[in-house]
Amino acid sequence: MTREELQETYAKLSMQELLEIIDKKFDYTELAVSVAFHEIARRNITEKEIMDYKLGQIEKVVGLIKQNIFNDLNLFQKNFFFFIWVPLFNLPMRQNFLEDGDILKLKQANYYSLFGFVSFILAGMISGIYDVSILTTIAILVLSFLPAYACDEFFNRQRQIKSLQLIFGRNKLQEAQEEHGLISIDGSNESVAQSSERTSE
């Protein structure tokens, strides 16, 4: 796109959208970032608009952390996916997790379904080899839930924490709220202020 086309397009964007372009400047061309700077300067951005954007970015990070670390399956749901592992019966619930962005819940659902399927096969094999009763087979299957529950923390939550640490670089996860958006926005804010001064001159 030409500068003129970008200017026409960016003139229709909200201040939040323009600030997001500056914040993620490495995802855009140098021309696009330059046009965004000039559009922000033209509108005389206020400190309140910058703070609103920063707070919005922090809320996004908090939401991401909750969905990836804290919002896990409850005990009933874990049992449901473990014992009702057939995709035909649990697919609607998985779809809801996917649509809501509940990544941890989706991973846990897949994990418990796989563990439940393997446990079902092993319980059946033990029952066939040792000719145990149906009640014993059911007991084996039920007890198989315990190691699955115990390993859930390592296979799901801890892996999600590591994934988020990679997303936010080397910083600790608890520092993500403070560091995400603030550094880049502060740098952008300085540049925006300089652009505003040049414009006013």
Sequence and secondary structure as in RCSB ss.txt:
>XXXX:A:sequence
MTREELQETYAKLSMQELLEIIDKKFDYTELAVSVAFHEIARRNITEKEIMDYKLGQIEKVVGLIKQNIFNDLNL
FQKNFFFFIWVPLFNLPMRQNFLEDGDILKLKQANYYSLFGFVSFILAGMISGIYDVSILTTIAILVLSFLPAYA
CDEFFNRQRQIKSLQLIFGRNKLQEAQEEHGLISIDGSNESVAQSSERTSE
>XXXX:A:secstr
  HHHHHHHHTTS HHHHHHHHHTGGGS HHHHHHHHHHHHHTT  HHHHHHHHHHHHHHHHHHHIIIII    H
HHHHHHHH   HHHHHHHHHHHHHHT HHHHHHHHHHHHHHHHHHHHHHHHHHHHT  HHHHHHHHHHTHHHHHH
HHIIIIIIHHHHHHHHHTTTS GGGHHHHTTHHHHHHHHHHHHHHHHHHH 
